[in-house]
Amino acid sequence: MLSRRPSARVAWSFAALAAAMSAGLLSAAVLVPAPPVVVPFVIVACLACPMAAAYELARTLAAVRDPAGELRRELDRLPEIPHPLGL
Protein backbone atom coordinates (compact mmCIF):
# COMPACT_ATOMS: atom_id res chain seq x y z
CA MET A 1 0.00 0.00 0.00
CA LEU A 2 2.84 2.39 0.72
CA SER A 3 4.28 1.89 -2.76
CA ARG A 4 1.02 3.12 -4.34
CA ARG A 5 1.04 6.48 -2.53
CA PRO A 6 3.85 8.02 -4.62
CA SER A 7 2.03 7.02 -7.79
CA ALA A 8 -1.08 8.78 -6.45
CA ARG A 9 0.97 11.92 -5.91
CA VAL A 10 2.33 11.68 -9.43
CA ALA A 11 -1.19 11.20 -10.80
CA TRP A 12 -2.44 14.27 -8.87
CA SER A 13 0.51 16.29 -10.15
CA PHE A 14 -0.05 15.13 -13.72
CA ALA A 15 -3.75 16.00 -13.55
CA ALA A 16 -3.03 19.48 -12.19
CA LEU A 17 -0.29 20.06 -14.75
CA ALA A 18 -2.51 18.88 -17.62
CA ALA A 19 -5.32 21.19 -16.52
CA ALA A 20 -2.97 24.18 -16.18
CA MET A 21 -1.32 23.52 -19.53
CA SER A 22 -4.66 23.08 -21.25
CA ALA A 23 -5.93 26.34 -19.80
CA GLY A 24 -2.77 28.10 -20.93
CA LEU A 25 -2.93 26.63 -24.42
CA LEU A 26 -6.59 27.53 -24.83
CA SER A 27 -5.94 31.05 -23.52
CA ALA A 28 -3.07 31.49 -25.96
CA ALA A 29 -5.21 30.24 -28.84
CA VAL A 30 -7.93 32.76 -27.95
CA LEU A 31 -5.70 35.76 -27.22
CA VAL A 32 -3.35 35.23 -30.16
CA PRO A 33 -5.61 34.43 -33.08
CA ALA A 34 -4.82 30.86 -34.05
CA PRO A 35 -5.24 29.71 -37.64
CA PRO A 36 -8.75 28.34 -38.20
CA VAL A 37 -7.34 24.95 -39.20
CA VAL A 38 -5.58 24.57 -35.85
CA VAL A 39 -8.48 25.58 -33.59
CA PRO A 40 -10.28 22.16 -33.64
CA PHE A 41 -7.03 20.39 -32.74
CA VAL A 42 -6.38 22.82 -29.90
CA ILE A 43 -9.87 22.27 -28.53
CA VAL A 44 -9.55 18.49 -28.75
CA ALA A 45 -6.14 18.59 -27.07
CA CYS A 46 -7.40 20.91 -24.33
CA LEU A 47 -10.26 18.54 -23.58
CA ALA A 48 -8.57 15.17 -24.08
CA CYS A 49 -5.43 15.70 -21.97
CA PRO A 50 -7.21 16.63 -18.72
CA MET A 51 -9.75 13.85 -19.31
CA ALA A 52 -6.96 11.31 -19.70
CA ALA A 53 -5.28 12.64 -16.57
CA ALA A 54 -8.55 12.42 -14.62
CA TYR A 55 -9.10 8.85 -15.80
CA GLU A 56 -5.62 7.83 -14.67
CA LEU A 57 -6.12 9.67 -11.38
CA ALA A 58 -9.37 7.80 -10.75
CA ARG A 59 -7.69 4.45 -11.43
CA THR A 60 -4.80 5.30 -9.11
CA LEU A 61 -7.06 6.46 -6.29
CA ALA A 62 -9.19 3.34 -6.64
CA ALA A 63 -6.06 1.25 -6.19
CA VAL A 64 -5.01 3.23 -3.12
CA ARG A 65 -8.48 3.07 -1.54
CA ASP A 66 -8.92 -0.67 -1.87
CA PRO A 67 -12.24 -1.48 -0.17
CA ALA A 68 -11.50 -5.20 -0.06
CA GLY A 69 -8.21 -4.54 1.71
CA GLU A 70 -9.93 -2.31 4.24
CA LEU A 71 -12.52 -5.02 4.91
CA ARG A 72 -9.78 -7.63 5.40
CA ARG A 73 -7.95 -5.38 7.87
CA GLU A 74 -11.15 -4.75 9.80
CA LEU A 75 -11.93 -8.48 9.94
CA ASP A 76 -8.39 -9.21 11.14
CA ARG A 77 -8.95 -6.82 14.07
CA LEU A 78 -12.05 -8.71 15.29
CA PRO A 79 -11.47 -11.23 18.06
CA GLU A 80 -11.97 -14.89 17.24
CA ILE A 81 -14.39 -16.69 19.55
CA PRO A 82 -15.64 -20.28 19.49
CA HIS A 83 -18.97 -20.98 17.83
CA PRO A 84 -21.83 -20.84 20.37
CA LEU A 85 -23.21 -24.23 19.30
CA GLY A 86 -19.81 -25.90 19.32
CA LEU A 87 -19.70 -26.50 15.56
C-alpha positions, 0 to 999 in steps of 0.5 A: 500500500505504501508503494502506491502512494507516490504514484497517487501523488504523481497522478495528482501532479499530472492531472493538475499540470494537464489542466494548467497547460490546457488552460494556458494553451486555450488562452493562448489560442484565444488571445493570439488568433490561431489559424482556423485549421488549428483551432479544432485540434487545440480544442480536442487537445485541451479537452482530451489531456485533462480527461486522460489525466482524470481517468488515470487519477481515478484508477490510481485512487481506486487502487489506493483506496482498496475497499476489499483490503480495508474489509480484510484489515477490519476483519483481522482486528475482530477477536476470534471466539468459538462458535456458540453451538460448538460446531 
